[in-house]
């Protein structure tokens, strides 16, 4: 009897242990299930945050902006708060019919909203913060080591880089090469992004791009897919295309915008001194639109410019860029291109921090490249 009772007691203990283990297994299963649900919730929350981020940037989210104002803004190609800041009060007033006071109020509201969303910095920040941000500026290689050295690493984002020179100096070839290199990974000198090419002089040639892509080891068909082309037929159309860039930049991973060339239409449409003031006014607005787009959208903007000959120059090079002081003051970096036999020479003419020096490059089947003779550059003293 004692043995039988002892055996029953042992069985009871085993049953209790088994039941306890089963309960622990259930608890583990419940815990694991809860952990999975937490992960799913986190993923869902992340997706909702992304959608919310896009939603809160709409113009309708600003205080005091109702359906009527929203409709007028979107009809003018102004879809987000960033677009409001980029276009500016003058442009908004012209395209929507608002009075200037209301346009200024809208721009101020948009700026405050972007500061609140931490898309923009506060009005006053320390120099150290700006320096840290500058260290993270991205750059696009040009295809020529010499030209990259001149630019201290390549074409910067958040800036407008201008190349000017006479015909045949390589302005369009630089633009074509950049359209391809920007699509490459970061470790190969690109930004893993697409390019927008605004063609004003009918110089865009996809067959040339295919040749350059092939020589640089890229898939030519895939390379062409990464370039969005817009042909501007007059100066008003040119301004309209740049004004509507915001929607393209939001929908595509565009990291480079090219305007080739800046002054072609303006020179043809505004003739004589009587129209000079109007031309410079419109040109000034267009250039500021480019600079604001570069800064707020974190893209690199490259423009090409024509030249003229100054008849009153008796010594030195009479070549001068077109556009006057308006273009000179608004371009972040300005490079002058000239011919030197079979090579080309780029000279840094204006920059906030680049040294004044020259760089030698050449044009070949790879677009732009370094000369075979090893010519580099010389620093002007």
Secondary structure, DSSP 8 states (H G I E B T S, - for coil): -HHHHHHHHHHHHHHHHHHHHHHHHHHHHHHHHHHHHHHHHHHHHHHHHHHHHHHTTBGGGSTT--HHHHHHHHHTT--BHHHHHHHHHHHHHHHH---HHHHHHHHHHHHHHHHHTTSS--SS--HHHHHHHHHT--EE--S-HHHHHHTTSSEESSEEEEEEESTTSSHHHHHHHHHHHTTS-GGGT--S-EEEEEESSS---HHHHHHHHHHTT--HHHHHHTEEEEE--SHHHHHHHHHTHHHHHHHS-EEEEEEE-SSHHHHHHS-SGGGHHHHHHHHHHHHHHHHHHHHHHT-EEEEEE-EEE-TT--SS--EEETTHHHHHHH-SEEEEEEEETTEEEEEEEE-SS--SBEEEEEEETTEEE--TT-----B--
